[in-house]
Amino acid sequence: MSRTTVPTSAGHREAVRSGTSRSVVTVAVIAALGGLLFGYDTGIISGALPTIADDFQLGDTGQQVVTSAIIVGAIVGACLSGRLAERLGRRRTVVWAGGIFAVSAVLAAIAPEAWTLGLARLVLGLAVGLASQAVPLYVAELAPPARRGSLVVAFQLAVTLGILAAYLAGYVLDDGWRWMFALGAVPAVALLVGMGRLPESPRWLFTHQGQDAARAVLVRVRPAGADVDGELRQLAATAEEKGGRGLGALRAGWLRPALVAGIGLAVASQVTGINAIIYYAPTILQDSGFGHSAAMLTTVGVGVVNFLMVMLGLWLVDRIGRRRLLLVLLPGAVLCLAALAAVFVGGQAPTGGARWIVVLGVIGYIAFNGGSLSVVVWLAGPEMFPLKARAVAVGVSTFAVWFCDLVVSLTTLSLTSALGVSGTFWLFAGVNALAFLFVFRYVPETRGRSLEDIEAALRAGTFRAMR
């Protein structure tokens, strides 16, 4: 990387202060294309599902299976991701994900019947599972402590941008669901091309190829004047700590607080209902009396709000911290869900002004839940878990995300039939309240700390005391 930047410039002084360079921002932006693909390929089913159901004559069970196939694949991908990221490297795992994204998007677009579409989305899920583990892990291990939060959250911002793009594609293309799926191949090719020019994680290189390889990458992604040698000394001290690799390493007692916090946040991010709204928003709105076009346009509004709140979270996560962001916004999600539950009491579709309470409730819930749990979930694991167990532990937390997402997506329509719309929203409101209590009790503050400092706190037993 060129070192011709004028050292006395204000931009240079700020870069040295924060430990950030244009190179590491470029890494985060290109890698975040994996998040855009994740968001687009999971969100596109929202606009495509009504037409697919008509074309293939699918009932509730068939719709849930087609919707959930990608999540089953993501679970398999998450199970493989930890081992692949440890063996092949973080960057190469992301490259593999990009290739699978490109091929499976085309297969979904040309599927002649429901079961082949489900199979294509199952393969697509493999890429989603790999990307959702490897991209945040890769960026977290490259980013400096002062900017790690915002750079990793760029992945989630890209996820929401992908979901928004999926909603817009669903609205513009309307009945053209095959084109909706085919468009996913475009960013997949961009990810493959971009990742071919990026370096490997210096922390993976340190443990697999030695200090010189790690130093070469750190020199490339840190600004001139950054304390690369100090960062390497911290990394060397951490690498010398005792502890095995693989799933067996997760049995260590000192690691348990990080597992509880990281996996707990992974579970909470799904069981609080965010993807139930994302996947089934048009269905919920049409059941509330909105026409198809109005429901799809409102769903685009949901995507816009989701994107804007994650953008706000990206700005706040390194300023007020991860824990405070969760504790401030989660109560708002509870109130919005309670309002939705109240509107649907009695089982009747809302009329008149009550229909707009549904719109505001759905958008408000997306704002508060999407701006908190969805911002922090992909950041928490790569930050909290120690170096030698990081890839496997992030893989386990990613598995938890997708397993819980599968449960929610398979049961949302069935829950609505069994409990009614009101009962389902009351249930999700209660789960969001429990998530708030979990964060208050078990989640520490990791803002501004190096990965090695967080690991040291874990080993010293002071992890939960970080505030």
C-alpha positions in Angstrom: 0.0 0.0 0.0 1.3 3.5 -0.9 2.6 5.6 2.0 2.6 9.0 0.2 -0.1 10.6 2.4 1.1 13.9 3.8 1.7 13.2 7.6 0.7 16.6 8.8 -2.9 16.5 7.3 -5.9 16.5 9.5 -7.2 13.3 7.9 -3.9 11.6 8.6 -3.9 12.6 12.3 -7.4 11.3 12.7 -6.5 8.1 11.0 -3.6 7.5 13.3 -5.7 8.4 16.4 -8.4 5.9 15.5 -6.0 3.3 13.9 -8.1 3.4 10.7 -6.9 3.6 7.1 -8.7 3.8 3.8 -7.4 0.2 3.1 -9.3 -1.3 6.0 -12.5 0.7 5.1 -12.2 -0.7 1.6 -11.9 -4.2 3.1 -15.1 -3.7 5.1 -17.0 -2.3 2.2 -16.1 -5.1 -0.2 -16.7 -7.8 2.4 -20.0 -6.3 3.2 -21.3 -7.3 -0.2 -21.7 -10.7 1.5 -24.2 -9.0 3.8 -26.0 -7.4 0.9 -26.4 -10.9 -0.7 -27.5 -12.3 2.6 -30.2 -9.6 2.9 -31.3 -9.7 -0.7 -31.6 -13.5 -1.0 -33.4 -13.9 2.3 -35.7 -10.8 1.8 -36.6 -11.4 -1.8 -39.1 -14.2 -0.8 -41.3 -11.5 0.7 -42.2 -10.1 -2.7 -41.9 -13.3 -4.7 -43.9 -15.6 -2.4 -47.5 -14.5 -3.4 -46.8 -15.1 -7.1 -44.8 -18.3 -6.4 -47.7 -19.6 -4.4 -50.1 -18.9 -7.3 -47.8 -20.3 -9.9 -47.1 -23.5 -8.0 -50.5 -23.8 -6.1 -48.8 -23.7 -2.7 -50.8 -23.7 0.6 -49.4 -22.4 4.0 -47.2 -25.4 4.5 -45.7 -25.2 1.0 -45.1 -21.5 1.3 -43.3 -22.0 4.7 -41.2 -24.7 3.2 -40.1 -22.6 0.2 -39.4 -19.7 2.6 -37.5 -21.8 5.1 -35.4 -23.8 2.6 -32.8 -21.0 2.6 -32.6 -21.1 6.4 -32.1 -24.9 6.4 -29.2 -24.3 4.0 -27.9 -21.5 6.3 -27.9 -23.9 9.3 -25.7 -26.4 7.3 -23.5 -23.5 6.2 -23.1 -22.3 9.7 -22.2 -25.8 10.9 -19.4 -25.9 8.2 -18.3 -22.3 8.6 -16.2 -22.5 11.7 -14.1 -25.4 10.4 -13.7 -23.9 7.0 -12.8 -20.4 8.3 -10.2 -22.0 10.6 -8.7 -24.3 7.9 -9.0 -22.2 4.7 -8.9 -18.8 6.2 -11.5 -16.1 6.6 -11.0 -14.5 3.2 -11.2 -17.8 1.2 -14.4 -18.8 3.0 -16.0 -15.6 1.9 -14.9 -16.3 -1.7 -16.5 -19.7 -1.5 -19.7 -18.1 -0.3 -19.6 -15.7 -3.2 -19.3 -18.5 -5.7 -22.2 -20.4 -4.2 -24.3 -17.2 -4.2 -23.8 -16.7 -7.9 -24.6 -20.2 -9.0 -27.6 -20.8 -6.8 -29.2 -17.4 -7.7 -29.3 -18.6 -11.3 -30.6 -22.0 -10.3 -33.5 -20.4 -8.4 -34.4 -18.2 -11.3 -34.8 -21.1 -13.7 -36.5 -23.5 -11.3 -39.4 -25.3 -13.2 -41.3 -26.4 -10.1 -41.6 -25.9 -6.3 -39.3 -28.6 -5.2 -36.4 -27.5 -7.5 -36.9 -23.9 -6.3 -36.7 -25.2 -2.7 -33.5 -27.1 -3.5 -31.9 -24.0 -5.2 -32.8 -21.9 -2.1 -31.3 -24.7 0.1 -28.0 -24.3 -1.7 -28.3 -20.6 -1.6 -28.6 -20.9 2.2 -25.2 -22.6 2.3 -23.7 -19.3 1.1 -25.8 -17.3 3.5 -24.6 -19.4 6.4 -20.9 -19.1 5.4 -21.1 -15.4 4.7 -22.9 -14.6 8.0 -20.1 -16.2 10.0 -17.0 -15.4 7.9 -17.6 -11.8 6.9 -18.1 -10.3 10.5 -15.2 -12.5 11.7 -13.0 -11.4 8.9 -13.7 -7.7 9.4 -13.5 -7.8 13.2 -10.0 -9.3 13.0 -8.8 -6.7 10.5 -10.4 -3.6 12.2 -8.8 -1.4 14.8 -10.6 -1.3 18.2 -11.8 2.3 17.9 -13.7 1.6 14.7 -14.4 -2.1 15.0 -18.0 -1.7 15.9 -18.9 0.5 12.9 -16.9 -1.5 10.4 -18.4 -4.8 11.4 -21.9 -3.3 11.6 -21.4 -2.2 8.0 -22.1 -5.9 7.3 -25.6 -5.6 8.9 -26.1 -2.3 7.1 -25.5 -4.1 3.9 -27.9 -6.8 5.0 -30.6 -4.2 5.4 -29.7 -2.6 2.1 -30.1 -6.0 0.5 -33.5 -6.5 2.1 -34.5 -3.0 0.9 -33.3 -3.8 -2.6 -35.3 -7.1 -2.4 -38.4 -5.1 -1.4 -37.9 -2.6 -4.2 -37.4 -5.5 -6.7 -40.6 -7.1 -5.5 -42.5 -3.9 -5.9 -41.1 -3.0 -9.3 -41.0 -6.4 -10.9 -44.3 -7.5 -9.3 -45.1 -10.9 -10.9 -41.5 -11.4 -12.3 -40.2 -13.5 -9.4 -37.7 -15.3 -11.6 -36.0 -11.9 -12.4 -36.1 -11.1 -8.7 -33.9 -14.2 -8.0 -31.7 -13.8 -11.0 -30.6 -10.2 -9.9 -28.9 -11.8 -6.9 -26.1 -13.0 -9.2 -24.9 -9.5 -9.9 -23.5 -8.6 -6.4 -22.3 -12.1 -6.0 -19.9 -11.6 -9.0 -18.9 -8.3 -7.6 -18.0 -10.0 -4.2 -15.9 -12.6 -6.0 -14.0 -10.0 -8.0 -13.5 -7.7 -5.0 -12.4 -10.4 -2.5 -9.7 -11.5 -4.9 -7.8 -8.3 -4.2 -8.1 -8.3 -0.4 -5.7 -9.6 2.3 -6.3 -12.4 4.7 -7.0 -11.7 8.4 -3.8 -10.9 10.2 -4.9 -12.9 13.2 -5.5 -16.1 11.1 -2.1 -15.5 9.4 -0.4 -15.1 12.8 -1.6 -18.5 14.0 -1.1 -20.4 10.6 1.8 -18.7 8.8 3.6 -16.7 11.5 4.3 -13.2 12.6 5.9 -11.9 9.4 2.7 -12.7 7.4 0.6 -11.0 10.0 2.9 -8.0 10.0 2.7 -7.6 6.2 -1.1 -7.3 6.4 -1.2 -5.0 9.4 1.3 -2.6 7.7 -1.0 -2.6 4.7 -4.3 -1.9 6.6 -3.0 0.4 9.3 -2.1 4.1 8.7 1.5 5.2 8.7 2.5 5.8 12.3 0.2 3.2 13.8 1.8 0.9 16.5 1.9 -2.3 14.5 4.6 -3.8 16.7 2.5 -3.2 19.8 -0.5 -4.9 18.2 1.7 -7.9 17.3 3.0 -8.1 20.8 -0.6 -8.2 22.2 -1.5 -10.8 19.6 1.6 -12.9 20.4 0.7 -12.9 24.1 -2.8 -14.0 23.4 -1.7 -16.8 21.0 0.6 -18.2 23.7 -2.3 -18.7 26.1 -3.4 -22.2 26.8 -6.5 -23.5 25.2 -7.4 -25.9 22.4 -9.2 -25.4 19.1 -12.5 -26.8 17.9 -15.7 -27.5 19.7 -13.7 -29.0 22.6 -12.3 -25.5 23.4 -15.8 -24.3 24.2 -16.0 -26.4 27.3 -13.5 -24.2 29.2 -15.3 -22.7 32.2 -13.6 -19.3 31.8 -15.2 -19.0 28.3 -18.8 -19.6 29.5 -19.7 -15.9 30.1 -18.9 -15.0 26.5 -20.8 -18.0 25.2 -23.9 -17.1 27.2 -23.7 -13.5 26.0 -22.9 -14.2 22.4 -25.2 -17.1 21.8 -27.9 -15.5 23.9 -27.9 -12.4 21.7 -27.9 -14.7 18.6 -31.1 -16.4 19.8 -32.7 -13.2 20.9 -32.1 -11.6 17.5 -34.4 -14.1 16.0 -37.0 -15.2 18.6 -38.0 -11.5 19.1 -39.7 -11.7 15.7 -37.7 -9.5 13.3 -37.6 -12.0 10.5 -41.3 -12.9 11.0 -42.1 -9.3 10.0 -39.5 -9.2 7.2 -40.7 -12.5 5.6 -44.4 -12.0 6.1 -44.9 -8.3 6.1 -47.0 -8.2 2.9 -49.1 -11.1 4.2 -49.8 -9.3 7.5 -50.7 -6.0 5.7 -53.0 -7.7 3.2 -54.7 -9.5 6.1 -55.2 -6.0 7.6 -57.2 -4.9 4.6 -54.5 -3.3 2.4 -54.5 -4.2 -1.3 -51.5 -6.0 -2.8 -49.9 -2.9 -4.3 -50.3 -0.9 -1.1 -49.0 -3.7 1.0 -45.9 -4.1 -1.2 -45.3 -0.3 -1.1 -45.6 -0.2 2.7 -43.2 -3.1 2.9 -40.7 -1.0 1.0 -41.1 1.6 3.7 -40.3 -1.1 6.3 -37.1 -1.8 4.4 -36.2 1.9 4.3 -36.7 2.3 8.0 -34.7 -0.9 8.7 -31.8 0.5 6.7 -31.9 3.9 8.3 -32.0 2.5 11.8 -29.0 0.2 11.2 -27.2 3.2 9.7 -27.9 5.1 12.9 -26.8 2.1 14.9 -23.5 2.0 12.9 -22.9 5.6 14.0 -23.9 5.0 17.6 -22.3 1.6 18.3 -18.8 3.1 18.7 -20.1 6.2 20.5 -22.5 5.1 23.1 -21.7 1.4 23.1 -23.3 -1.9 22.3 -25.0 -2.6 25.6 -26.5 0.9 26.0 -27.9 0.8 22.4 -29.7 -2.4 23.2 -31.1 -1.2 26.5 -32.3 2.1 25.1 -34.2 0.7 22.0 -35.6 -2.7 23.1 -38.4 -1.2 25.3 -39.7 0.6 22.2 -40.0 -2.7 20.3 -42.1 -4.1 23.2 -44.5 -1.1 23.1 -44.9 -1.3 19.3 -45.7 -5.0 19.5 -48.2 -4.4 22.3 -49.9 -1.8 20.2 -50.2 -4.2 17.3 -51.6 -6.9 19.6 -54.2 -4.5 20.9 -55.3 -3.5 17.4 -56.0 -7.1 16.4 -57.9 -8.1 19.6 -61.1 -9.9 18.7 -59.6 -11.4 15.6 -61.2 -8.8 13.2 -59.2 -7.0 10.5 -58.7 -3.4 11.7 -60.6 -0.7 9.9 -60.3 3.0 9.4 -57.6 4.7 11.4 -56.7 1.4 13.2 -55.2 0.2 9.9 -52.6 2.9 10.1 -51.7 1.9 13.7 -50.8 -1.4 12.1 -48.5 0.4 9.6 -46.9 2.5 12.4 -46.6 -0.5 14.7 -44.8 -2.6 12.1 -42.5 0.2 11.1 -41.8 1.2 14.8 -41.0 -2.4 15.7 -38.6 -2.7 12.8 -37.0 0.6 13.9 -36.5 -0.3 17.5 -35.6 -4.0 17.1 -33.7 -3.6 13.9 -31.7 -0.7 15.3 -30.6 -2.6 18.4 -30.4 -6.5 18.2 -29.9 -6.6 14.5 -27.1 -4.1 14.8 -25.2 -5.9 17.6 -25.8 -9.6 16.8 -23.1 -10.0 14.1 -20.7 -7.9 16.1 -21.0 -9.6 19.5 -19.5 -13.0 18.7 -16.4 -11.9 16.8 -15.7 -9.5 19.6 -16.4 -11.6 22.6 -14.8 -15.0 21.7 -11.1 -15.7 22.2 -8.7 -16.1 19.4 -8.2 -19.9 19.4 -11.9 -20.7 19.7 -13.2 -17.6 17.7 -14.0 -19.2 14.4 -15.7 -22.2 15.9 -17.6 -20.2 18.6 -18.8 -17.7 15.9 -19.9 -20.7 13.9 -21.9 -22.0 16.9 -23.6 -18.5 17.4 -24.3 -18.3 13.7 -25.9 -21.7 13.9 -28.1 -20.4 16.7 -29.2 -17.5 14.6 -30.3 -19.7 11.7 -31.8 -22.5 13.8 -34.0 -20.0 15.6 -34.8 -18.2 12.3 -35.9 -21.6 10.9 -38.2 -22.2 13.9 -39.7 -18.7 13.6 -40.2 -18.9 9.8 -41.7 -22.3 10.0 -44.1 -21.4 12.8 -45.2 -17.8 12.1 -48.2 -18.5 9.9 -49.1 -21.6 12.1 -48.8 -19.5 15.3 -51.1 -16.8 13.7 -53.6 -19.5 12.9 -53.4 -21.0 16.5 -53.1 -17.9 18.6 -54.6 -15.3 16.3 -52.7 -12.3 15.1 -53.2 -10.5 18.5 -51.9 -13.5 20.5 -48.8 -13.8 18.2 -47.9 -10.2 18.7 -48.4 -10.5 22.5 -46.0 -13.4 22.4 -43.4 -11.5 20.5 -43.8 -8.5 22.9 -43.1 -10.8 25.9 -40.0 -12.2 24.2 -38.7 -8.8 23.5 -39.1 -7.8 27.2 -37.2 -11.0 28.2 -34.4 -10.0 25.7 -34.1 -6.6 27.5 -33.7 -8.4 30.8 -31.1 -10.8 29.3 -29.0 -7.9 28.0 -29.2 -6.1 31.4 -28.0 -9.2 33.2 -25.5 -10.9 30.9 -24.2 -8.6 28.2 -21.1 -6.5 28.9 -19.8 -3.4 27.1 -16.9 -4.1 24.6 -16.7 -0.7 23.0 -13.2 0.6 22.5 -11.4 -2.6 23.8 -9.0 -4.6 21.6 -9.9 -8.2 21.0 -7.0 -9.2 23.1 -8.2 -7.0 26.1 -11.6 -8.7 25.9 -10.0 -12.1 26.0 -7.8 -11.1 29.0 -11.0 -10.0 30.9 -12.6 -13.4 30.1 -9.6 -15.2 31.5 -9.5 -13.0 34.6 -13.2 -13.4 35.3 -14.0 -9.7 34.9 -15.9 -10.1 31.6 -19.4 -9.4 32.8 -18.1 -6.5 34.9 -17.2 -4.5 31.8 -19.6 -1.6 31.5 
